Amino acid sequence: MAKAVDSGEGQLEKARPLGFFQKYLTLWVLLSMAVGIGLGALFPRTAELLNAMSIAQVNIPIAFLLFGMMYPIMVQIDFSEVVQAFRNPKAMSFWRSPC
């Protein structure tokens, strides 16, 4: 049953049902944690290698990954538009063009 949601402009819109990923987000988080623990057990020197890539107590690989995770939120990217852009071959043709 969809609820009515205020769009911020005084208009009511129907709330969209949760997608597959959102519906099972807890499962994905737990699965990711299990995979991380498993990879840590298989490759124990990886933590030492990552710790060696630090400058002034800032881990560079983790800093880049955190920035990559936060950047779309900071610039307020509309992910539905990104999906549409990837479906449009004309919009994505510059990826295939030689430099």
C-alpha positions as CSV (number, residue, x, y, z in Angstrom):
1,M,0.0,0.0,0.0
2,A,1.6,3.3,-1.2
3,K,1.4,6.3,1.0
4,A,1.1,9.9,-0.1
5,V,4.2,11.9,0.3
6,D,4.6,15.7,0.3
7,S,6.9,16.7,-2.6
8,G,7.9,19.9,-0.9
9,E,5.8,22.0,-3.2
10,G,2.5,21.4,-1.5
11,Q,1.7,18.6,-3.9
12,L,1.2,15.0,-2.8
13,E,2.9,12.2,-4.7
14,K,2.6,8.5,-4.3
15,A,5.6,7.0,-2.5
16,R,7.4,4.4,-4.6
17,P,7.8,0.9,-3.2
18,L,11.3,-0.1,-2.1
19,G,13.5,-1.6,-4.7
20,F,15.2,-5.0,-4.4
21,F,18.5,-3.5,-3.1
22,Q,16.8,-1.1,-0.6
23,K,14.5,-3.8,0.6
24,Y,17.4,-6.1,1.5
25,L,19.9,-3.5,2.5
26,T,20.6,-5.1,5.9
27,L,21.4,-8.4,4.1
28,W,23.8,-6.6,1.7
29,V,25.6,-4.9,4.6
30,L,26.0,-8.2,6.5
31,L,27.1,-10.0,3.3
32,S,29.7,-7.3,2.6
33,M,31.0,-7.6,6.2
34,A,31.3,-11.4,5.8
35,V,33.1,-11.1,2.5
36,G,35.5,-8.5,4.0
37,I,36.2,-10.8,7.0
38,G,36.7,-13.7,4.6
39,L,39.1,-11.7,2.4
40,G,41.0,-10.6,5.5
41,A,41.4,-14.2,6.5
42,L,42.5,-15.3,3.0
43,F,44.9,-12.4,2.5
44,P,46.1,-11.3,6.0
45,R,49.0,-9.1,4.7
46,T,46.5,-6.8,2.9
47,A,45.8,-4.8,6.1
48,E,49.5,-4.3,6.6
49,L,49.9,-3.2,3.0
50,L,47.0,-0.7,3.3
51,N,48.4,0.7,6.5
52,A,51.7,1.3,4.8
53,M,49.9,3.6,2.3
54,S,49.4,6.3,4.9
55,I,50.6,9.9,4.9
56,A,50.3,11.9,8.2
57,Q,48.0,9.2,9.7
58,V,45.6,9.4,6.7
59,N,45.2,6.2,4.8
60,I,45.2,7.2,1.1
61,P,43.3,4.3,-0.4
62,I,40.5,4.6,2.2
63,A,40.5,8.4,1.8
64,F,39.9,8.0,-2.0
65,L,37.2,5.4,-1.5
66,L,35.4,7.6,1.1
67,F,35.6,10.6,-1.2
68,G,34.2,8.5,-4.0
69,M,31.3,7.4,-1.8
70,M,30.5,11.0,-0.5
71,Y,31.1,13.0,-3.7
72,P,27.8,12.0,-5.4
73,I,25.9,13.1,-2.3
74,M,27.8,16.4,-2.1
75,V,27.0,17.3,-5.7
76,Q,23.4,15.9,-5.4
77,I,23.6,13.6,-8.4
78,D,20.3,12.3,-9.6
79,F,21.1,8.6,-10.1
80,S,18.0,8.0,-12.2
81,E,19.5,10.5,-14.7
82,V,22.8,8.6,-14.7
83,V,21.0,5.3,-15.5
84,Q,19.2,7.1,-18.4
85,A,22.5,8.5,-19.7
86,F,24.0,5.0,-19.8
87,R,21.0,3.7,-21.7
88,N,21.4,6.5,-24.3
89,P,24.2,5.4,-26.8
90,K,24.5,9.0,-28.1
91,A,25.2,10.4,-24.6
92,M,27.8,7.8,-23.9
93,S,29.6,7.7,-27.3
94,F,32.5,9.8,-26.0
95,W,33.6,6.9,-23.8
96,R,34.2,4.8,-26.9
97,S,35.9,7.5,-29.0
98,P,39.7,7.4,-29.2
99,C,41.7,10.2,-27.6
